[in-house]
């Protein structure tokens, strides 16, 4: 097995608390390949950080990008894992 990790910029949709917007996200993408294969077996994301600011209230939000959904909470103006 071969695993690659890289930080990538993505565009996503942030929604919750009656709000929705497009946002810019920086995430760590982990791709797993079978030995000597160029086709990915698994792609996952971690450390999903929203890079742009908004005036949404503190609360619970859902970040969706490239078929993945991450649950976030906004507290004190900053987004973090739920």
Order of alpha helices (4+ residues) and beta strands (2+ residues): beta-beta-beta-beta-beta-beta
